[in-house]
Amino acid sequence: MHIDVMTVPQPLDKIGDLARRSQAAGFSGLLLTETGRTPYLNAAVASQSAPGLELSTGVAVAFPRSPFVTAATAWELQESTGGKFRLGLGTQVRTHVVRRYGMAFERPGPRLRDYVLAVKACFAAFRTGALEHHGEFYDLDFITPQWSAGPIDAPDPKVDVAAVNPWMLRMAGEVADGVHVHPLGEPGYLARHVVPNVADGAAKAGRSPSDIAMIVPVMTIVGDSDEERARERESVRASMSFYGSTPNYAFIWDEAGFEGTTARIREKQKAGDFAGMAAQITDEHIAAFATESTWDALAGALSEKYAGVATRLVLYNAFGAQGDPERFERYGEVARRLRAG
């Protein structure tokens, strides 16, 4: 099992240090989200600062960039990491794509499927000089040596997609190399939806489910006293309320026995009551959706929950510990133990 640390992109003069510290601490790689800053430049700097560290976008927003631009960027990062880059893509939600990026959002699932296939066609074109992709949303059939990155001494980058609902999970199994599970993806959701739907998609394409990486972020609350765990517990509560406010994710709460959680969070959200949003996440929610443990027991607790399912485990909270070097290094030691086990 690979163990990554999740981070939002940093100012470019800071990401190199974080990459070196992550590698030294014992993490397999750095997973870069896309927020106010883009993940690709961070990945480029990290690749030069910590050679050998595995890097991935988790996830980059697909539709604002053409498939060719995304493919060319991923190709260069794959070259600069010596084959240790994974391209993680997601749709984002309509409001962001239409109102912030100014792009179309019709039928986002099928569009992302076509996007992934177009990106892979571009990878093939960089090696062969022939570009041929004719899909429902993207038509690509022109490339010349001047406008091609050319072949590299590394395999094609893996292309992963963020997926929550059954259709997207099946699509990931059919055309992607991995699936980014949602941060609310507790073990019951993985068993009910992720594993079987990815397997169905893989079977449709004549692939083995083992060909598709399961990239699973986990929220942890760790410490040897309740006082040590208290701050992280409240941070997890706030994160869960943020993710849980999205209507498309309501079924995850409901199926885990917490019916109506999203509606209650959204009521507080509409009133601008952020503390009230977090208050909707009870200790029972946290017990079901997070892993709380002492430091010595954390690796075992995570292994018990996710071994045999997760290909890459992403420690969601480890980035928050970067301001506390000792705590960050202890998360790294957990990563080392999980990788060894």
C-alpha positions, 0 to 999 in steps of 0.5 A: 500500500502506498501512503500519500500526504494530501495538501493544497498547492503552496506558494512555489517558494514553499512547496519544495521544502514540503516535498523534501520533508514529506519524502524524508518523513516516510510518505510515498508521495504528495497528492496535490488538490486544486483550490485557489492555486493550480496543482501542476506548477507545485508538482513541477517544483516538487519533482525537482526538489524531492526526486523520487517522490511520487506526485499526483493531482488529487484532483485537478479540474478537467473541463477548464483545460483542453484535453491536449493541454492537460495531456502535455502538462502531465507528459512533462511531469511524468518525464520530470518525475521519472515515471512517478506522476499520476494525473487525477481529474475531476469535474468539480460542480456546475457553479464553479465550472460555469461561473468561475471558469466560464466553461460548459458543464453539460452531462459532466459524467460522459464528458469526463469519460470522453476527456479521459479517452482524449487525454490518453489519445494525446499520450499515444500521439506524443509517441507515434505522431498520429492523433486520432480521437473522435468522441462525443465532446472532443475531436482531436486529429491534428498534430505535427512534430513541432507541436508534439512533446515527443516520446519520453523514457517513462510509461504513459502517466496513469489517469485517475478520476474522482468518482462518487455515484455508481455511474461515475465509479463504473466509468472509472473502472472502464476507462481510468487507471484509478479512482479517487474516492471521496473523503467521506468514503467510509468502509461501508460505502467502499463495500456497497458502492466503490468496489462493486461498481468499479469491478462492473466497469472493469468487466465491461472493458475486459479489464481486471479490477486489480488494474484500477488503483483505489485512492482513498483519503482518510480523516484521522484523529490521533493522539495519546490523550484526549487533549491531544486529539481534541483539536484534530477532532474539531478540524475533522468535524468542520471538514465533514460538514463542508463535504457533507453540504453537497446534495450529491453526497447525501446518500453516503450519510443516509446509507450509513444511518445518518439520514437528513444530515445534508439537509440539516447542514445546508440549512445552517449553510444558507444562514451563514452559520458555519459553526452550526454546520459543524455542529450537525456532525456528531461524535457518532458521525466522526466515529463512523467516518474517521479513524480515531486512535493513539499514535502506536495503534493508528497504523494497525487501525488503518490497515484493518479498515482499508487493507485489501481495498486501498491501493493508495491511502491518503492521510488527509490530516497529515498536512495540517500537522506540517506546522508541528514538525514532530507531529508531521514526522509521527504521521510519517512514521505511521506511513512507514509502518503501513508501507512496510506492513 
